[in-house]
Amino acid sequence: MPRLRDATIEALDQVRSLINSVKVEQDVAGNLYAVSGIGRHVRHVVDHFRALQAGIESGTVDYNIRHRESEMESQAELGLFEIDRLILWLQSTAPTDDSPVAVISEISCLHDESRRFDSNVRRELLYLINHSIHHAAYAALLARENGVKPDAGIGLAPATASYLRHDRAECA
């Protein structure tokens, strides 16, 4: 499924583009990446991809494993390094098929309760595309609140992009 691989890389490219936008501005205004919370969104996206990587090897994807308050949250260069590492993995060895994996995730905010679900690699890549774009959208809002003007396409979901293309075509 080369297209799924490409779409997953496109989602990570949105995160990379956002980090680069913030890096340009933070030299003037301080560490916007960390202070605004953008770094937390980047780390969160990376954590989910790391969980899938480990899960492909072990057969169980555990989205509960997080690296909160890691250096990646305050150092944009580390975020870029991890995004590039994930893209290389996707381009080279990541499967994009229906290989089965189990998924473990917390399901309640009121009490500790993790559940295990049956899934497959292709379904989890789809989840990571949507999850990454969702967090890129929030991080882009944070950037805009701090005077950074990231690319307008950051945080734009595939379905929204398709809607806008069709809407423009109808208006033409």
C-alpha positions, 0 to 999 in steps of 0.5 A, a space after each residue: 500500500 504505497 499510497 498509505 505510506 505516502 499519506 502517513 509521511 504527509 502527516 508527519 511532514 505537516 508536523 515537521 513543517 510546523 516545527 520549522 515555522 516555529 524555529 524561525 520565529 523562536 530565535 527572536 521571541 525565545 523558545 516558542 516550541 517549548 513555552 507554547 506547548 507545541 513541543 508537547 504535541 510533537 512528542 505526543 505524535 512521536 510517542 504514538 508512532 514509537 508505540 506502533 513501531 514497537 507493536 509491530 515487532 512485539 505484536 502489541 501496540 501500547 498507546 499508554 506508553 508515553 515519554 512525558 516531559 522528555 527533552 523533545 518537548 523543549 528542543 525542536 531539533 530533537 523533534 525534527 530528528 525523531 520525525 525524520 527518523 520515523 519518515 525513514 522507517 516508513 520509507 524503508 521497513 515499515 509494513 503497510 499491510 493487514 498484519 494483525 496487531 493488538 492495541 492497548 489503550 486507556 479508555 476512561 478519564 474517570 478511572 484506570 482502565 485499559 482495554 485490548 483490541 484487535 487491529 492491523 497495521 494498516 488500520 493503525 497507520 490510518 489512525 496515526 494519520 488522523 491523530 497526527 493531523 489533529 495534533 498538528 492543528 492544535 499546535 498550529 493554533 498555539 503557534 498562531 497565538 504566538 505570532 507564528 504564521 505556519 503554512 495554512 495546510 498544517 492541520 488540514 484533514 484529508 476529508 477537508 482538503 477533498 471538500 475544499 478541492 471539490 468546492 473550488 471546482 464547483 465554483 470555477 
